[in-house]
Amino acid sequence: MSIISFIESIDRSIFLDINLDFQNRFFDMLFPFLRDFTFIFWIGFIIYLIIKKEKKLALLMTAGIIAGAILTFPVKFFFERERPYEQLDSVRLIAPTEFDPSFPSGHTEMSFLAATIASKFHPEYSKYLYGFSIVVALSRIYVGVHFPIDTIGGVIIGILVGRLMLMIAKRKKSILWEEKI
């Protein structure tokens, strides 16, 4: 058995444990809801920042989310990984099917990217934003649309692009900020 086959077998096993064995009514209601609510949450957070007169941070988060999407979408088509419900017969699919490939998870990438940027300026929100992001990642597996490695890829890309955006902002701090970066 090759290392890739071994990793894929562990990925499938963890997926099935989460998708089939963690079933409960609360998650069955909450996790499909997070599909659209993730976008609403981060848009709402950006609006909250604008209202709090933190327009530069709102702009940085918006630019980061756009940059993350621009990077993540082609990566999906480069890897062309099928979604769990396309590979496995036993998947419990409780969310609409998706039109794009599975790796990496875009919802997870966006949440971790936004949490990374926002937490730099508001460390007091950090545990809540990352907590929300972890729940988003778990929900994508639970509803049957992503394997665990897809969400791990989303976490890594989200954090890296978030940190890259912070580095760019730091270099351009005369335009964006005088302090805090």
WOMOGI-V842977 format. One record per backbone hydrogen bond with DSSP energy under -0.5 kcal/mol. CO is the residue of the C=O (numbers start at 1). NH is the residue of the N-H. Records with the same first field share a line. If there is no record, write none. Layout:
CO=NH  NH
This chain:
2=6
3=7
4=8
5=9
6=10
7=11
8=12
9=13
10=14
11=15  148
12=16
13=17
14=18
15=19
16=20  21
17=21  22
18=22
24=28
25=29
26=29  30
27=31
29=33
30=34
32=35
33=36  37
34=38
36=39  40
37=41
38=42
39=43
40=44
41=45
42=46
43=47
44=48
45=49
46=50
47=51
48=52
49=54
50=53
54=58
55=59
56=60
57=61
58=62
59=63
60=64
61=65
62=66
63=67
64=68
65=69
66=70
67=71
68=72
69=73
70=74
71=75
72=76
73=77
74=78
75=79
76=80
81=102
83=86  87
84=87  88
88=91
91=93
92=94
104=106
105=109
106=110
107=111
108=112
109=113
110=114
111=115
112=116
113=117
114=118
115=119
116=120
117=120  121
118=121  122
122=125  126
123=126
125=128  129
126=130
127=131
128=132
129=133
130=134
131=135
132=136
133=137
134=138
135=139
136=140
137=141
138=142
139=143
140=145  146
141=144
143=94
144=85
147=150  151
148=152
149=153
150=105  154
151=155
152=156
153=157
154=158
155=159
156=160
157=161
158=162
159=163
160=164
161=165
162=166
163=167
164=168
165=169
166=170
167=171
168=172
170=173
172=175  176
